[in-house]
């Protein structure tokens, strides 16, 4: 449930990791002003936080043009996913694949019948809930909104759970909060963690109609979102102008990185609509775990082994552009690794984290 995710620096104690491509969260964002603000809020930790983060929900609702009853702030998008799975306990869930493994983990925990599909909109018959990352994680691809809406409207009997955590990193249009609510059978998972690169604070939220969220709130625990996270969320919403331009910068650096990697004939890149992407490689006898381990221990570069994300094979890596210097280091390391594999015995990982 926890193992096998990206950003697993904790598995590499004593290994000097210089560049971390394993998380889709960008590292180029300057949080100096946020750090200063949070340092001033530290005295608040001597009191309990709000039992539910109502003040942040009100701020979000105002920005999204919806009511506070139509948004629910959670301890990261992951808590949101598990709460939704709990609310659908025992249902038949169809999960678009490849995907973030937490959808299936949450569904199993709450005894869903599980199936998967890899072509939209070919969901299995009889599915009561459809789960889909949009943009998809790990591919970064976005399903056109028109296609989504047409299918949703034809299937009012199904619940659609769309994880839009990475929507702020894509120029493609996705469902707005108002559109999701008006459709009636849609639940959106969103992430301030991703949008503002604050994974350590854990801030996500759900958007749906008030009746659906009332049922989900009844399953949540009190005080699940801590005081500093709530304060950070409100500050970020007030100061979004400080973060403008990050999306364009990341998309451009991702295009440059993909162009450089495309020059390697042994590597193929899956098209993406975001700053992160999947690449497959063809080197006999070498798995993603082997390549990940070599990059970490030989070059101090951490990437995401994507083999546990479904239908991708055993030789696929996900990376997110992390700026010119880091991106060039990855390109150089992959070139050197391939040259080494061409002249030596394969490097097999004996202790790769799962």
C-alpha positions as CSV (number, residue, x, y, z in Angstrom):
1,X,0.0,0.0,0.0
2,X,2.8,2.4,0.9
3,X,5.8,0.6,-0.7
4,X,6.6,1.0,-4.4
5,X,5.8,4.6,-4.7
6,X,8.0,7.4,-6.1
7,X,10.1,9.7,-4.0
8,X,11.5,6.8,-2.0
9,X,14.6,8.6,-0.7
10,X,14.2,6.8,2.6
11,X,15.3,3.5,0.9
12,X,18.7,5.1,0.1
13,X,20.1,6.0,3.5
14,X,23.8,6.9,3.0
15,X,23.5,7.2,-0.8
16,X,24.0,10.8,-1.9
17,X,21.0,11.4,-4.2
18,X,21.7,14.6,-6.1
19,X,18.7,14.7,-8.4
20,X,15.2,13.3,-7.7
21,X,13.1,12.4,-10.7
22,X,11.1,9.8,-8.9
23,X,8.3,12.2,-7.8
24,X,6.1,14.2,-10.1
25,X,6.3,17.1,-7.6
26,X,8.5,19.8,-9.1
27,X,11.6,20.9,-7.1
28,X,12.2,24.2,-8.8
29,X,9.5,26.1,-6.8
30,X,10.8,28.8,-4.4
31,X,9.0,28.5,-1.1
32,X,10.9,31.1,0.8
33,X,7.9,33.3,1.4
34,X,5.8,30.3,2.6
35,X,8.6,29.2,4.9
36,X,8.7,32.6,6.5
37,X,4.9,32.7,6.9
38,X,4.7,29.2,8.5
39,X,7.5,30.0,10.9
40,X,5.3,32.8,12.2
41,X,2.4,30.4,12.7
42,X,4.4,27.9,14.8
43,X,2.7,29.0,18.1
44,X,-0.6,27.6,16.7
45,X,0.7,24.0,17.2
46,X,0.0,24.3,20.9
47,X,-3.8,24.2,20.2
48,X,-5.8,21.6,18.3
49,X,-6.6,22.3,14.7
50,X,-10.1,22.6,13.4
51,X,-11.9,19.2,13.7
52,X,-12.6,19.6,10.0
53,X,-10.7,22.2,8.0
54,X,-13.7,24.4,7.4
55,X,-11.8,27.7,7.0
56,X,-9.7,26.3,4.1
57,X,-12.8,24.7,2.6
58,X,-14.5,28.1,2.6
59,X,-11.5,29.7,0.9
60,X,-11.3,27.0,-1.7
61,X,-15.1,27.2,-2.4
62,X,-14.8,30.9,-3.0
63,X,-12.0,30.4,-5.5
64,X,-13.8,27.5,-7.3
65,X,-17.2,29.2,-7.5
66,X,-19.0,26.6,-5.5
67,X,-20.3,26.2,-1.9
68,X,-18.3,25.0,1.0
69,X,-20.6,21.9,1.2
70,X,-19.3,20.9,-2.3
71,X,-15.7,20.8,-1.3
72,X,-13.9,18.6,1.3
73,X,-10.3,19.2,2.3
74,X,-8.3,16.0,3.1
75,X,-4.9,14.9,4.4
76,X,-3.5,14.7,0.8
77,X,-5.2,13.3,-2.2
78,X,-4.5,9.8,-0.9
79,X,-6.8,10.2,2.1
80,X,-9.4,11.5,-0.4
81,X,-9.0,8.3,-2.5
82,X,-9.4,6.1,0.5
83,X,-12.5,8.0,1.8
84,X,-14.1,7.7,-1.7
85,X,-13.3,3.9,-1.8
86,X,-14.9,3.6,1.7
87,X,-18.0,5.4,0.6
88,X,-18.3,2.9,-2.3
89,X,-17.6,-0.2,-0.1
90,X,-18.4,-3.5,-1.8
91,X,-19.1,-1.9,-5.3
92,X,-17.7,-3.1,-8.6
93,X,-14.9,-0.7,-9.5
94,X,-13.3,-0.5,-12.9
95,X,-9.9,1.2,-12.9
96,X,-8.3,2.8,-16.0
97,X,-4.9,1.3,-16.5
98,X,-2.0,2.1,-16.2
99,X,-2.7,4.0,-13.1
100,X,-1.6,5.2,-9.6
101,X,-1.7,1.9,-7.6
102,X,-3.5,3.6,-4.6
103,X,-6.9,3.4,-6.4
104,X,-6.7,-0.4,-6.5
105,X,-5.2,-0.6,-3.0
106,X,-8.0,1.5,-1.5
107,X,-10.7,-0.5,-3.4
108,X,-9.3,-3.8,-2.2
109,X,-9.3,-2.5,1.4
110,X,-13.0,-1.8,1.1
111,X,-13.8,-5.1,-0.6
112,X,-14.6,-3.8,-4.1
113,X,-14.9,-6.2,-7.0
114,X,-12.1,-5.0,-9.2
115,X,-11.6,-4.9,-13.0
116,X,-9.5,-2.7,-15.3
117,X,-9.6,-1.3,-18.8
118,X,-6.9,0.5,-20.9
119,X,-9.0,2.2,-23.6
120,X,-11.4,5.0,-22.9
121,X,-14.4,4.6,-22.9
122,X,-14.3,0.8,-22.9
123,X,-15.2,0.3,-19.2
124,X,-16.3,-3.3,-18.2
125,X,-20.0,-3.9,-18.2
126,X,-21.6,-3.9,-14.8
127,X,-19.0,-1.6,-13.2
128,X,-20.6,0.7,-10.6
129,X,-17.6,3.0,-10.2
130,X,-15.1,4.2,-12.8
131,X,-11.7,5.4,-11.5
132,X,-9.4,7.4,-13.8
133,X,-6.4,9.7,-13.3
134,X,-6.8,12.7,-15.7
135,X,-4.0,13.6,-16.3
136,X,-3.1,10.0,-16.0
137,X,-0.4,8.9,-13.6
138,X,2.1,7.6,-14.9
139,X,1.6,8.5,-18.6
140,X,0.7,12.1,-18.1
141,X,-2.0,11.8,-20.8
142,X,-5.3,13.7,-20.6
143,X,-8.6,12.3,-21.9
144,X,-10.4,15.1,-23.9
145,X,-13.1,16.6,-21.8
146,X,-15.7,16.3,-24.5
147,X,-15.3,12.5,-24.6
148,X,-15.5,12.3,-20.8
149,X,-18.7,14.4,-20.6
150,X,-20.4,12.4,-23.4
151,X,-19.7,9.1,-21.7
152,X,-20.7,10.3,-18.2
153,X,-24.0,11.6,-19.5
154,X,-24.8,8.3,-21.1
155,X,-24.1,6.4,-17.8
156,X,-25.9,8.2,-15.0
157,X,-26.0,4.9,-13.1
158,X,-22.2,4.9,-12.6
159,X,-20.1,7.0,-10.3
160,X,-17.0,8.5,-11.9
161,X,-13.9,9.2,-9.8
162,X,-11.5,11.5,-11.6
163,X,-8.1,12.2,-10.0
164,X,-7.1,15.6,-11.4
165,X,-4.1,16.0,-9.1
166,X,-1.8,17.0,-11.9
167,X,-4.3,19.2,-13.9
168,X,-2.4,22.3,-13.0
169,X,0.7,21.0,-14.9
170,X,-1.2,20.4,-18.2
171,X,-2.5,22.9,-20.8
172,X,-5.3,20.4,-21.6
173,X,-8.8,21.2,-20.4
174,X,-10.3,19.0,-17.7
175,X,-13.6,19.1,-15.7
176,X,-14.1,22.2,-13.7
177,X,-15.6,22.0,-10.2
178,X,-18.9,23.4,-11.4
179,X,-19.1,21.0,-14.3
180,X,-18.4,18.0,-12.1
181,X,-21.1,19.1,-9.6
182,X,-23.7,19.7,-12.4
183,X,-23.1,16.3,-13.9
184,X,-24.3,14.8,-10.6
185,X,-22.4,11.5,-10.6
186,X,-18.8,12.7,-10.6
187,X,-16.3,13.0,-7.7
188,X,-13.1,15.0,-8.4
189,X,-9.9,14.3,-6.4
190,X,-7.6,17.3,-6.4
191,X,-4.2,18.0,-4.8
192,X,-2.7,21.2,-3.4
193,X,0.3,19.0,-2.5
194,X,1.0,18.6,-6.3
195,X,-0.1,22.1,-7.5
196,X,2.1,23.9,-5.0
197,X,4.8,21.2,-4.4
198,X,4.2,20.7,-0.7
199,X,4.0,16.9,-0.3
200,X,5.2,17.0,3.3
201,X,2.2,19.0,4.3
202,X,-0.4,16.7,2.8
203,X,-3.3,18.7,1.4
204,X,-5.9,17.4,-1.0
205,X,-9.6,17.9,-1.6
206,X,-12.7,16.4,-3.0
207,X,-15.3,18.1,-5.2
208,X,-18.8,16.7,-5.7
209,X,-22.4,17.5,-5.0
210,X,-23.3,18.3,-1.4
211,X,-25.2,15.0,-0.9
212,X,-22.3,12.8,-2.0
213,X,-19.8,14.7,0.2
214,X,-22.1,14.6,3.2
215,X,-21.9,10.8,3.1
216,X,-18.1,10.9,2.7
217,X,-17.6,13.4,5.5
218,X,-19.4,11.0,7.8
219,X,-16.6,8.5,7.2
220,X,-13.7,10.9,7.9
221,X,-11.8,11.3,11.2
222,X,-11.6,14.5,13.2
223,X,-8.4,16.6,13.1
224,X,-7.1,14.7,10.0
225,X,-5.5,17.9,8.6
226,X,-3.0,19.6,10.8
227,X,-2.9,23.3,11.7
228,X,0.2,24.2,9.7
229,X,-1.2,22.5,6.6
230,X,-4.5,24.5,6.9
231,X,-2.6,27.7,7.3
232,X,-0.3,26.9,4.4
233,X,-3.3,26.1,2.2
234,X,-5.0,29.4,2.9
235,X,-1.8,31.4,2.4
236,X,-1.1,29.6,-0.9
237,X,-4.6,30.5,-2.2
238,X,-4.0,34.1,-1.3
239,X,-0.6,34.2,-2.9
240,X,-1.0,32.2,-6.1
241,X,0.6,35.0,-8.1
242,X,4.0,34.0,-6.7
243,X,3.7,30.6,-8.5
244,X,2.5,31.8,-11.9
245,X,4.6,30.6,-14.8
246,X,5.7,27.3,-13.2
247,X,3.5,25.2,-15.5
248,X,5.0,26.7,-18.7
249,X,8.5,26.4,-17.4
250,X,8.0,22.7,-16.6
251,X,6.3,21.9,-19.9
252,X,9.1,23.5,-21.9
253,X,11.9,21.7,-19.9
254,X,10.0,18.5,-20.3
255,X,9.9,18.9,-24.1
256,X,13.6,19.6,-24.1
257,X,14.3,16.5,-22.0
258,X,12.1,14.3,-24.2
259,X,13.8,15.5,-27.3
260,X,17.3,14.6,-25.9
261,X,16.1,11.2,-24.8
262,X,14.5,10.5,-28.1
263,X,17.9,10.5,-29.7
264,X,18.6,7.1,-28.0
265,X,17.4,4.3,-30.3
266,X,17.1,1.9,-27.5
267,X,14.6,4.1,-25.6
268,X,11.0,5.0,-26.5
269,X,8.9,7.7,-24.9
270,X,5.1,7.6,-24.3
271,X,3.4,10.8,-25.4
272,X,2.4,13.1,-22.5
273,X,0.3,16.2,-21.8
274,X,2.3,17.1,-18.6
275,X,5.8,17.6,-17.4
276,X,6.3,13.9,-16.5
277,X,6.3,10.9,-18.8
278,X,7.1,7.2,-19.2
279,X,9.9,5.8,-21.2
280,X,10.5,2.1,-22.2
281,X,13.9,0.7,-22.9
282,X,15.1,-2.3,-24.7
283,X,18.3,-3.8,-23.1
284,X,18.3,-7.6,-22.9
285,X,18.1,-9.0,-19.4
286,X,17.7,-5.6,-17.7
287,X,14.6,-4.5,-15.7
288,X,13.4,-1.2,-14.5
289,X,14.6,-2.1,-11.0
290,X,18.1,-2.7,-12.3
291,X,18.3,0.6,-14.1
292,X,16.8,2.5,-11.1
293,X,19.4,0.9,-8.8
294,X,22.3,1.8,-11.0
295,X,21.2,5.4,-11.4
296,X,20.8,5.8,-7.7
297,X,24.0,4.2,-6.5
298,X,26.3,5.1,-9.4
299,X,25.1,8.6,-10.3
300,X,23.0,9.8,-7.4
301,X,19.9,10.0,-9.6
302,X,16.5,8.7,-8.4
303,X,13.8,7.7,-10.9
304,X,10.5,5.9,-10.6
305,X,10.3,2.2,-11.5
306,X,6.8,2.2,-13.0
307,X,6.3,-1.6,-13.3
308,X,3.8,-1.7,-10.4
309,X,1.4,0.8,-12.2
310,X,-0.1,-1.8,-14.5
311,X,0.2,-2.8,-18.2
312,X,3.6,-1.2,-18.7
313,X,6.0,-4.2,-18.8
314,X,9.2,-4.8,-16.9
315,X,11.4,-2.1,-18.5
316,X,9.6,1.2,-18.0
317,X,10.6,4.3,-16.0
318,X,8.7,7.4,-15.1
319,X,10.5,10.7,-14.7
320,X,9.5,14.3,-14.2
321,X,11.6,17.1,-15.5
322,X,13.5,18.8,-12.7
323,X,15.3,21.7,-14.5
324,X,18.1,22.0,-17.0
325,X,21.0,20.9,-14.8
326,X,19.2,17.8,-13.4
327,X,17.7,16.9,-16.8
328,X,21.1,17.0,-18.5
329,X,22.6,14.9,-15.7
330,X,19.9,12.2,-16.4
331,X,20.6,12.2,-20.1
332,X,24.3,11.8,-19.6
333,X,23.8,9.1,-17.0
334,X,21.5,7.1,-19.3
335,X,24.0,7.4,-22.2
336,X,26.9,6.2,-20.0
337,X,24.7,3.3,-18.5
338,X,23.8,2.0,-22.0
339,X,27.4,2.1,-23.1
340,X,28.4,0.1,-20.0
341,X,25.6,-2.4,-20.7
342,X,26.8,-2.8,-24.3
343,X,30.3,-3.8,-23.1
344,X,29.8,-5.5,-19.8
345,X,27.6,-8.1,-18.1
346,X,24.2,-6.7,-17.0
347,X,23.9,-5.0,-13.7
348,X,21.3,-6.9,-11.7
349,X,19.8,-5.3,-8.6
350,X,19.9,-7.5,-5.5
351,X,18.4,-5.0,-3.1
352,X,16.1,-2.7,-5.1
353,X,13.2,-1.3,-3.0
354,X,9.8,-2.7,-3.9
